[in-house]
């Protein structure tokens, strides 16, 4: 634990750095491969929408003492009445309840649904009166889908405006949205690839992970803005180096936050899979677990590299790169007698270069004030 704390402290103070920005093309390539797989699942296999979206019939048989081979027994009971088991979904809820869902049971008439309910009750040895039937029309499912899509676009529009106002630049908002859309698309793609059922609870989970992803990205961007302001004022680092330094400073915090968030979600998953069975709680937990993990990845490997690419052609950023290069060359030249001095590609100042920069920063600030680009922070 102490070594991990030391590791985090080294990253925060700059003694140790990972070159996330310099190696951004690797992360882009990895992301592209993952998104292609997600697209293959989404546009090839498609999403497995639950009954709430497609419409259909549902029968729940509670109080079952023996649920061994429940799926086969339920399918046989349904087939004995309808002569088909097309689009049949059988799942176990908790310890003693079996749920049967289908877009259409036989000819879809109430009499057929009642006959299927009686056959299931007989198969599992419970009273027919204890079994529950329900029907969801396709129009209701279509309404749920449309409202979910509207909610998503409203969320994205609202987040775009808030981020643009908060950071005072559209480029930070755009980079955050790139990471956000990446998280959403990849999570939905995993659902398509694995065939996990998409329910209204899953949609709630999707919207929740979008909020988490934005939160993690905003925390990193706050540090980027702080480091960039200092870089514009002192000329010690280029914008890329300042941004890379920020990601390193926030790395341990992002990992710790994600682990703390994932542990209780993992506990819910274990309880849901082995004890409760398919349920609203499990649907939300699956979406949250995938989304939190993907959101942590994007805030480190996608959002900040995208921001540096968006700002690379700005005149102020290019001028800062020239100033930082000249500064680091002078710092390295002043300490040629010592090994390993100057700055590496990730913006780490070492030895006399690092110690002299701190005292020189305040003097520079007093002489010429903050750089105009730092005041604008654009």
C-alpha positions as CSV (number, residue, x, y, z in Angstrom):
1,X,0.0,0.0,0.0
2,X,2.9,2.3,0.9
3,X,4.5,1.6,-2.5
4,X,1.3,2.4,-4.3
5,X,1.1,5.7,-2.4
6,X,4.7,6.5,-3.3
7,X,3.9,5.7,-6.9
8,X,1.0,8.1,-6.9
9,X,3.0,10.8,-5.2
10,X,5.8,10.4,-7.8
11,X,3.2,10.8,-10.6
12,X,1.7,13.9,-9.0
13,X,5.0,15.6,-8.3
14,X,6.5,14.7,-11.7
15,X,9.2,12.4,-10.6
16,X,7.7,9.7,-12.7
17,X,5.6,10.1,-15.9
18,X,3.8,8.0,-18.5
19,X,3.7,9.5,-22.0
20,X,-0.1,9.2,-22.6
21,X,-0.2,12.1,-25.1
22,X,2.9,11.2,-27.0
23,X,1.6,7.7,-27.5
24,X,-2.0,8.7,-28.3
25,X,-1.9,7.1,-31.7
26,X,-1.6,3.7,-30.0
27,X,-4.7,4.4,-27.9
28,X,-6.6,5.6,-30.9
29,X,-5.7,2.4,-32.8
30,X,-6.8,0.3,-29.8
31,X,-10.0,2.3,-29.5
32,X,-10.7,1.9,-33.2
33,X,-10.4,-1.9,-33.0
34,X,-12.7,-2.0,-30.0
35,X,-15.3,0.2,-31.7
36,X,-15.2,-1.9,-34.9
37,X,-16.0,-4.9,-32.8
38,X,-18.8,-3.0,-31.0
39,X,-20.2,-1.9,-34.4
40,X,-20.1,-5.5,-35.7
41,X,-22.2,-6.5,-32.8
42,X,-24.6,-3.6,-33.0
43,X,-25.2,-3.6,-36.7
44,X,-24.7,-7.3,-37.3
45,X,-26.3,-9.1,-34.4
46,X,-28.3,-6.2,-33.1
47,X,-29.6,-5.5,-29.6
48,X,-31.7,-8.0,-27.7
49,X,-34.5,-5.8,-26.6
50,X,-36.7,-6.9,-23.7
51,X,-40.4,-7.3,-23.7
52,X,-41.0,-3.7,-22.6
53,X,-39.6,-2.6,-26.0
54,X,-40.9,-5.2,-28.3
55,X,-44.3,-5.9,-26.8
56,X,-45.7,-9.4,-26.0
57,X,-46.9,-11.7,-23.3
58,X,-45.3,-12.6,-19.9
59,X,-46.2,-15.4,-17.5
60,X,-44.7,-15.7,-14.0
61,X,-45.0,-18.9,-12.1
62,X,-44.0,-18.4,-8.4
63,X,-43.7,-20.8,-5.5
64,X,-41.8,-23.6,-7.4
65,X,-40.1,-26.0,-5.1
66,X,-38.0,-27.8,-7.8
67,X,-36.6,-25.5,-10.5
68,X,-34.2,-28.1,-12.0
69,X,-34.1,-27.9,-15.8
70,X,-36.6,-25.1,-15.6
71,X,-35.9,-23.7,-19.0
72,X,-36.5,-27.0,-20.8
73,X,-39.5,-27.9,-18.8
74,X,-41.1,-24.5,-19.4
75,X,-40.4,-24.7,-23.2
76,X,-42.0,-28.1,-23.3
77,X,-45.1,-26.9,-21.4
78,X,-45.5,-24.0,-23.8
79,X,-44.9,-26.1,-26.9
80,X,-47.6,-28.6,-25.7
81,X,-50.2,-25.8,-26.1
82,X,-48.8,-23.6,-28.9
83,X,-47.0,-26.3,-30.9
84,X,-44.1,-23.8,-31.3
85,X,-41.6,-22.0,-29.0
86,X,-40.6,-19.2,-31.4
87,X,-39.0,-16.1,-29.6
88,X,-39.5,-17.8,-26.2
89,X,-37.4,-16.5,-23.3
90,X,-37.3,-18.4,-20.1
91,X,-35.6,-17.1,-17.0
92,X,-35.5,-17.8,-13.3
93,X,-36.3,-14.9,-10.8
94,X,-35.0,-15.6,-7.4
95,X,-35.1,-19.1,-6.0
96,X,-38.7,-20.2,-6.9
97,X,-40.1,-18.1,-9.7
98,X,-39.9,-18.9,-13.4
99,X,-40.7,-16.2,-16.0
100,X,-41.7,-17.0,-19.6
101,X,-41.8,-14.2,-22.2
102,X,-42.7,-14.3,-25.8
103,X,-43.7,-11.8,-28.4
104,X,-46.7,-14.0,-29.3
105,X,-47.9,-17.2,-27.6
106,X,-49.5,-19.3,-30.3
107,X,-52.3,-17.3,-32.0
108,X,-52.0,-14.6,-29.3
109,X,-55.5,-14.9,-28.0
110,X,-56.4,-14.7,-24.3
111,X,-57.6,-18.3,-24.4
112,X,-54.2,-19.5,-25.6
113,X,-52.4,-17.5,-23.0
114,X,-54.6,-18.9,-20.3
115,X,-54.0,-22.4,-21.6
116,X,-50.2,-21.9,-21.5
117,X,-50.4,-20.5,-18.0
118,X,-52.3,-23.7,-16.8
119,X,-49.8,-25.9,-18.6
120,X,-46.9,-24.2,-16.8
121,X,-48.6,-24.4,-13.4
122,X,-49.2,-28.1,-13.9
123,X,-45.6,-28.7,-15.1
124,X,-44.1,-27.0,-12.0
125,X,-46.7,-28.3,-9.5
126,X,-48.2,-25.1,-8.4
127,X,-51.8,-23.7,-8.4
128,X,-52.9,-22.1,-11.7
129,X,-54.3,-19.2,-9.7
130,X,-50.9,-18.2,-8.4
131,X,-49.4,-17.8,-11.8
132,X,-49.6,-14.2,-13.2
133,X,-50.0,-13.2,-16.9
134,X,-49.5,-9.8,-18.4
135,X,-49.4,-8.3,-21.9
136,X,-47.5,-5.3,-23.2
137,X,-48.6,-3.8,-26.5
138,X,-46.0,-2.9,-29.1
139,X,-47.2,0.7,-29.1
140,X,-46.1,1.0,-25.4
141,X,-42.7,-0.5,-26.2
142,X,-42.3,2.0,-29.1
143,X,-43.2,4.9,-26.8
144,X,-40.5,3.7,-24.3
145,X,-37.9,3.5,-27.0
146,X,-38.7,7.0,-28.4
147,X,-38.6,8.6,-24.9
148,X,-35.3,6.9,-24.2
149,X,-33.8,8.3,-27.4
150,X,-35.2,11.8,-26.7
151,X,-33.7,11.6,-23.1
152,X,-30.3,10.7,-24.5
153,X,-30.2,13.6,-27.0
154,X,-31.5,16.1,-24.3
155,X,-28.7,14.9,-22.0
156,X,-26.0,15.3,-24.7
157,X,-27.2,18.8,-25.6
158,X,-27.4,19.9,-22.0
159,X,-23.9,18.5,-21.2
160,X,-22.5,20.2,-24.3
161,X,-23.7,23.6,-23.2
162,X,-22.7,23.2,-19.5
163,X,-19.2,22.1,-20.4
164,X,-18.7,24.8,-23.0
165,X,-19.7,27.4,-20.4
166,X,-17.7,25.8,-17.5
167,X,-14.4,25.5,-19.5
168,X,-15.0,28.6,-21.5
169,X,-14.0,26.8,-24.7
170,X,-16.0,24.5,-27.0
171,X,-12.9,22.3,-27.6
172,X,-12.9,20.9,-24.1
173,X,-16.6,20.3,-24.4
174,X,-16.1,18.6,-27.8
175,X,-13.3,16.3,-26.4
176,X,-15.5,15.4,-23.4
177,X,-18.3,14.5,-25.8
178,X,-16.0,12.4,-27.9
179,X,-15.2,10.3,-24.8
180,X,-18.8,10.3,-23.8
181,X,-20.0,8.9,-27.2
182,X,-17.2,6.4,-27.1
183,X,-18.4,5.1,-23.8
184,X,-22.0,4.9,-24.9
185,X,-21.3,3.2,-28.2
186,X,-18.8,0.7,-26.7
187,X,-21.2,-0.2,-23.9
188,X,-24.1,-0.7,-26.2
189,X,-21.8,-2.7,-28.5
190,X,-20.9,-5.1,-25.7
191,X,-24.6,-5.7,-25.1
192,X,-25.1,-6.5,-28.7
193,X,-22.1,-8.9,-28.9
194,X,-23.1,-10.8,-25.7
195,X,-26.8,-10.8,-26.3
196,X,-27.6,-9.2,-22.9
197,X,-31.2,-8.1,-22.7
198,X,-31.9,-4.4,-22.9
199,X,-34.6,-3.4,-20.5
200,X,-35.8,0.0,-19.2
201,X,-33.5,-0.6,-16.2
202,X,-30.6,-1.0,-18.7
203,X,-31.5,2.4,-20.2
204,X,-31.3,3.9,-16.7
205,X,-27.9,2.3,-16.3
206,X,-26.7,3.8,-19.6
207,X,-27.7,7.3,-18.6
208,X,-26.0,6.8,-15.2
209,X,-22.7,5.8,-16.7
210,X,-22.8,8.8,-19.0
211,X,-22.9,11.0,-15.9
212,X,-20.0,9.1,-14.3
213,X,-17.9,9.4,-17.5
214,X,-18.5,13.1,-17.7
215,X,-17.5,13.5,-14.0
216,X,-14.2,11.7,-14.4
217,X,-13.4,13.6,-17.6
218,X,-14.2,17.0,-16.0
219,X,-11.9,16.2,-13.0
220,X,-9.0,15.5,-15.4
221,X,-9.8,18.6,-17.6
222,X,-9.8,20.8,-14.5
223,X,-6.2,19.8,-13.9
224,X,-5.3,20.2,-17.6
225,X,-6.6,23.8,-17.4
226,X,-4.6,24.5,-14.2
227,X,-1.4,23.1,-15.7
228,X,-2.0,24.9,-19.0
229,X,-2.4,28.2,-17.3
230,X,0.9,27.7,-15.5
231,X,2.6,26.6,-18.8
232,X,1.4,29.7,-20.7
233,X,2.6,31.9,-17.8
234,X,6.1,30.4,-17.4
235,X,6.8,28.7,-20.8
236,X,8.2,25.6,-18.9
237,X,6.0,23.1,-20.7
238,X,4.2,22.9,-24.0
239,X,0.4,22.4,-23.9
240,X,0.9,18.7,-24.7
241,X,3.3,18.3,-21.8
242,X,1.0,20.2,-19.5
243,X,-1.9,18.0,-20.5
244,X,0.1,14.8,-20.1
245,X,1.3,15.9,-16.7
246,X,-2.4,16.5,-15.7
247,X,-3.3,12.9,-16.7
248,X,-0.5,11.5,-14.7
249,X,-1.4,13.6,-11.7
250,X,-5.0,12.3,-11.9
251,X,-4.2,8.7,-12.8
252,X,-4.1,7.2,-9.3
253,X,-7.2,9.2,-8.3
254,X,-9.1,7.9,-11.3
255,X,-8.1,4.3,-10.6
256,X,-9.0,4.6,-6.9
257,X,-12.4,6.2,-7.7
258,X,-13.2,3.5,-10.3
259,X,-12.2,0.6,-8.0
260,X,-14.3,2.1,-5.2
261,X,-17.2,2.4,-7.6
262,X,-16.8,-1.1,-9.1
263,X,-16.5,-3.1,-5.9
264,X,-20.1,-2.6,-4.7
265,X,-21.4,-3.0,-8.3
266,X,-19.5,-6.3,-8.6
267,X,-21.0,-7.4,-5.3
268,X,-24.5,-6.7,-6.7
269,X,-23.6,-8.7,-9.8
270,X,-22.5,-11.7,-7.8
271,X,-25.7,-11.6,-5.7
272,X,-27.8,-11.1,-8.7
273,X,-26.3,-13.9,-10.8
274,X,-26.1,-16.6,-8.1
275,X,-29.0,-15.7,-5.8
276,X,-31.6,-13.3,-7.2
277,X,-31.5,-14.1,-10.9
278,X,-32.7,-11.7,-13.7
279,X,-34.1,-8.5,-12.1
280,X,-34.1,-4.8,-12.4
281,X,-31.2,-4.5,-10.0
282,X,-29.1,-6.9,-12.0
283,X,-29.9,-5.1,-15.3
284,X,-28.7,-1.8,-13.8
285,X,-25.6,-3.4,-12.3
286,X,-24.4,-4.9,-15.5
287,X,-24.7,-1.6,-17.4
288,X,-23.0,0.3,-14.6
289,X,-20.1,-2.2,-14.3
290,X,-19.3,-2.0,-18.0
291,X,-19.8,1.7,-18.2
292,X,-17.7,2.7,-15.2
293,X,-14.8,0.6,-16.5
294,X,-15.1,2.0,-20.1
295,X,-15.5,5.6,-18.7
296,X,-12.2,5.3,-16.7
297,X,-10.4,4.2,-19.9
298,X,-11.8,7.0,-22.0
299,X,-11.0,9.8,-19.5
300,X,-7.4,8.8,-19.5
301,X,-6.7,7.5,-23.1
302,X,-9.3,9.3,-25.2
303,X,-10.5,12.6,-23.8
304,X,-7.2,14.4,-23.0
305,X,-5.4,13.2,-26.2
306,X,-8.4,14.3,-28.2
307,X,-8.2,17.7,-26.5
308,X,-4.5,18.2,-27.4
309,X,-5.3,17.3,-31.0
310,X,-8.1,19.8,-31.2
311,X,-5.9,22.6,-29.8
312,X,-2.6,21.7,-31.6
313,X,-3.1,24.2,-34.5
314,X,-3.9,27.2,-32.3
315,X,-1.3,30.0,-32.6
316,X,-1.0,30.4,-28.9
317,X,-0.4,26.6,-28.4
318,X,2.2,26.6,-31.2
319,X,4.0,29.6,-29.7
320,X,4.0,27.9,-26.3
321,X,5.5,24.8,-27.8
322,X,8.4,27.0,-29.2
323,X,8.8,28.7,-25.9
324,X,8.9,25.4,-24.0
325,X,11.4,23.9,-26.4
326,X,13.7,26.9,-26.0
327,X,13.3,26.8,-22.2
328,X,14.0,23.1,-21.9
329,X,17.0,23.5,-24.2
330,X,18.4,26.2,-22.0
331,X,17.7,24.2,-18.9
332,X,19.5,21.1,-20.4
333,X,22.4,23.2,-21.5
334,X,22.9,24.7,-18.0
335,X,23.2,21.3,-16.5
336,X,25.2,19.4,-19.2
337,X,27.7,18.3,-16.5
338,X,25.0,16.2,-14.8
339,X,23.4,13.1,-16.4
340,X,19.7,13.0,-17.2
341,X,18.9,16.7,-17.1
342,X,16.3,18.7,-19.0
343,X,12.8,17.4,-20.0
344,X,11.6,14.3,-21.7
345,X,8.8,13.9,-24.2
346,X,6.2,13.7,-21.5
347,X,7.2,17.0,-19.9
348,X,9.2,15.8,-16.9
349,X,11.8,18.3,-15.8
350,X,14.7,16.7,-13.9
351,X,17.6,17.7,-11.6
352,X,18.6,21.4,-11.7
353,X,16.1,22.0,-14.5
354,X,13.2,21.1,-12.2
355,X,14.5,22.9,-9.1
356,X,15.3,26.1,-11.0
357,X,12.0,26.2,-12.7
358,X,10.0,26.6,-9.5
359,X,11.9,29.6,-8.3
360,X,12.0,31.1,-11.8
361,X,8.2,30.7,-12.3
362,X,7.3,33.3,-9.7
363,X,9.8,35.8,-11.0
364,X,8.5,35.4,-14.5
365,X,5.0,35.9,-13.3
366,X,6.0,39.1,-11.6
367,X,7.9,40.5,-14.6
368,X,5.4,39.9,-17.3
369,X,2.2,38.6,-15.7
370,X,0.1,35.8,-17.0
371,X,0.3,35.1,-20.7
372,X,-2.9,36.3,-22.6
373,X,-3.5,32.7,-23.8
374,X,-3.5,31.5,-20.3
375,X,-6.0,34.1,-19.3
376,X,-8.3,33.1,-22.1
377,X,-7.6,29.4,-21.4
378,X,-8.9,28.6,-24.9
